[in-house]
Amino acid sequence: MNYIELLTPLVIMLIGAAIAYFQRKGYISAELAKKLELDVQGSVAAVQHEYVAAIKAANEDGVVTPQEAENARKMALAKLIAVGKEKGIDYAKTYGVTALVGLIEKKVTELK
């Protein structure tokens, strides 16, 4: 196991804890946190449906390669940021790209 595989769950947990802390302190409203959660779920589900399922079907072994998984994460991030902008929310500025990637990773792990 490499360091990235070892540290990824820890980083995801810390990002989730930081967002919860900011929400409790009033820096992030409960309404905004809920919108983010729903938008993360929708973005990940859309990429899963549109991209990952097609790749799994196309690959003989049905396995997504690390590069394909990275492409899917980038697609989910772009979709999440676009959805936020459509709603007048700049998720990247509000939370930071690292936190958004952590939330996407968390959602992908939940859906597996």
C-alpha positions in Angstrom: 0.0 0.0 0.0 1.4 3.4 -0.9 1.2 6.5 1.2 -1.6 8.0 -0.9 -3.8 5.0 -0.4 -3.0 5.1 3.3 -3.6 8.8 3.8 -6.6 9.4 1.5 -9.3 8.2 4.0 -7.6 10.3 6.7 -7.7 13.4 4.5 -11.3 12.8 3.6 -12.3 12.4 7.2 -10.4 15.6 8.2 -12.1 17.6 5.4 -15.5 16.4 6.5 -14.7 17.3 10.1 -13.5 20.8 9.0 -16.7 21.4 7.1 -18.8 20.2 10.1 -16.8 22.5 12.4 -17.3 25.5 10.1 -21.0 24.8 9.9 -21.3 24.5 13.8 -19.4 27.8 14.1 -21.8 29.5 11.7 -19.2 30.1 9.0 -21.2 27.9 6.7 -25.0 27.8 6.8 -26.8 24.5 7.2 -28.7 25.3 4.0 -25.4 25.8 2.0 -24.0 22.6 3.5 -27.1 20.6 2.5 -27.0 22.1 -1.0 -23.3 21.1 -1.3 -24.1 17.6 -0.1 -26.9 17.1 -2.6 -24.8 18.6 -5.4 -21.9 16.3 -4.6 -24.2 13.4 -4.7 -25.8 14.4 -8.0 -22.4 15.2 -9.6 -20.9 11.8 -8.6 -24.1 9.9 -9.6 -24.1 11.7 -13.0 -20.5 10.8 -13.8 -21.1 7.3 -12.5 -24.0 6.9 -14.9 -22.5 8.7 -17.9 -18.9 7.8 -17.8 -17.9 5.0 -15.3 -20.7 2.6 -16.4 -19.7 3.0 -20.0 -16.0 2.4 -19.2 -16.8 -0.7 -17.1 -18.9 -2.1 -20.0 -16.2 -1.4 -22.5 -13.3 -3.0 -20.5 -13.2 -6.8 -20.8 -12.6 -7.2 -17.0 -15.1 -4.5 -16.0 -12.5 -2.7 -14.0 -11.8 1.0 -14.1 -8.1 1.9 -14.4 -6.5 4.4 -12.0 -6.3 6.9 -14.9 -10.0 6.4 -15.7 -10.9 6.9 -12.1 -8.8 10.1 -12.0 -10.7 11.3 -15.1 -14.0 10.5 -13.4 -13.0 12.5 -10.3 -12.1 15.5 -12.5 -15.4 15.2 -14.3 -17.3 15.1 -11.1 -15.4 18.1 -9.8 -16.1 20.1 -12.9 -19.8 19.1 -12.8 -20.0 20.1 -9.1 -18.5 23.5 -9.7 -20.7 24.1 -12.8 -23.9 23.1 -10.8 -22.9 25.4 -8.0 -22.3 28.3 -10.4 -25.8 27.7 -12.0 -27.2 28.2 -8.5 -25.0 31.3 -7.8 -22.7 29.4 -5.5 -18.9 29.4 -6.0 -18.1 26.1 -4.3 -14.5 26.2 -5.2 -14.1 29.6 -3.6 -16.3 28.8 -0.6 -14.8 25.4 0.3 -11.6 25.1 -1.8 -10.9 22.5 -4.5 -9.2 20.2 -2.1 -12.2 20.0 0.2 -14.5 19.4 -2.8 -12.3 16.6 -4.1 -12.4 15.1 -0.6 -16.2 15.2 -0.5 -16.3 13.6 -4.0 -14.0 10.8 -2.8 -16.1 10.3 0.2 -19.3 10.0 -1.9 -17.6 7.6 -4.3 -16.5 5.4 -1.4 -20.1 5.4 0.0 -21.5 4.4 -3.4 -19.1 1.5 -3.9 
